[in-house]
Amino acid sequence: MNLITYNIRDFGAAGDAVTKDTKSIQAAIDTCSEQGGGTVIVPKGGYLTGTLLLKQNVNLHLEAAARLISSMEEQDFDPDPHIGRRGLICARHVNNISVTGAGIIDGQGPVFWKRTMDAVIMCFFRCRNSVRSS
């Protein structure tokens, strides 16, 4: 994997826990993968998001005071066509992906599962060399 880093703030993420940052975070992930891979940095802040789709050779790294927060809006979550569930962080048929760091992925508890029906925090389908660690 490349050593290049992409900060989601550089792609317009607000990190105020109010603004939906899904498009900004996804743009950072897409750019990172298109450029050969690297690390997408989620810095300090609260980032309201729907489904994020990890791509080839991307490490999504949540810094210690970073929080990815489920938007709780069903339309913000794409159902995975392979398993029929909705996920906050998903990947399909890609290699060399990881979610690392001491930050928090906040699905907002039982409300997430009840409101988004069949929801999961992470959904990796047929991926190789995937790592989830803190």
Secondary structure, 3 states (H helix, E strand, C coil): CCCCEEEHHHHCCCCEEEEECHHHHHHHHHHHHHCCCEEEEECCEEEEECCEECCCCEEEEECCCEEEEECCCHHHCCECCCCCCEEEEEEECCEEEEEEECCEEECCCHHHHHHCCCEEEEEEECCEEEEECC
